[in-house]
Amino acid sequence: MISISDFVRFMRMVEIGAETGACWIWTGNRPDDRYGHFSVNGATVKAHRWLYERLNGPIPDGLVVRHHCDNPACVNPDHLAIGTAQQNTADMLSRGRGADRRGERHPLVRLTEDDVRSIRALRAGGATETSLATRFGVGRAQIGKIARRENWKHVE
């Protein structure tokens, strides 16, 4: 059931494009993940998911709401459809949005490829995970994963 007051409050944060079929841009809260966030009944939910459910009913377990327009800020119901995470990823890749974020290309990276090579060499030479973690400013578990080639697999 959709509450008129919630819907009115929601729509106050939407800028509808002038052209037919244009994106409806969420102008409210949009944290780092770029999706609109909407507070309702004391909880914060993703805006596109909230509107989809109000208009179409619950989203079945295991499914996501996909954006056909590739615009995470869009809440236009005509641009939203449910599907699997695998379908969503296939959409992303087929549209050339799948950036390679391995290693140094990841925005939160702390290590360089040279660091990774050094860690592997030092660990093979007997250095402890704890000492390497302190030296390189990462967790001990991360050092172990690097040494076992579970992480940074692309680095020789």
C-alpha positions, 0 to 999 in steps of 0.5 A: 500500500502506498502512502500518499504523503510518502509518495508526495514527499518522494516525488518532491525529490525527483526531477522529471526530464522534459523529453518523453522517456527521459530519466527521472533524476533523484535529487535527494540523498545520494551517498557514495554508491550513487543510488538515491536513498529515501527515508520512510518509516524510520528506515533508509531504502534505495529510492528506485527500489522503493518506487518499484515496490510501491508500483509493482509489489515486492521484489522476489528474493534473490532478484535486483532492480535493474536500470535499463538506462544505466543511470543509478540516479534514475527512478523512472518506473519505465526504466526499471525492471527486476532481474538477477544479479547475473543479468545486471552484470551482463547488462553492465558488461555488454554496455561497456561499463565494466571497468577493470578495478583490479589492483592499483586501479581500485579506488581504495587500494593501499598497495602497489604491484611492486609492494605485492611482489616484495611481499611475496618475495619477503614471505617466501624468504621467511618474513612473518605475515605480522611483520609484513602487515605492519611494514606495508600497513595492511592486515595480516590476513591480507598478507597471507592472501597475497602470498598464497595468490588469492589476492592480486592474482594478476601480478606475477 
